[in-house]
């Protein structure tokens, strides 16, 4: 497994207090919101903070978030392209 994807999964579990989940429980291709992991709008704010604090990435356009936070895989790709 890609090290960034594994790290992201661990951070998501930690930041969102997803007790009982392990990185292996999260499919990096599954949706984060709705079906899949089932996150909500509060979780989205936490993910934005994770990008800012953990990777130095500030979302200028909130509409980008929908595309970026589609899955762990799309988050990892965005971080690779924009990490400071």
C-alpha positions, 0 to 999 in steps of 0.5 A: 500500500502506498505510504501516503495513502496508509498515513492518510487513513491513519490520520483520518481515523485519528482526527475523526475519532473513528474508533474500531476502524483500522487503515485496512478497513478503509478502501482508498477507492470508496467514497468518504461521504454518504455510502462508503465511510459515511462521513458528514459535513462536520467531518469535512471541516476536520479533513480541511484542517488536516490538509492545512495543519498536516500538509500546509495546503489551504483550500482557497475554493470550498467547492474544490473540497467535493472533488478532493474529498471523494476518496482517500485516493483523491485526497492523496493525489491532491496532496501529492500535487499541492504539498508545500 
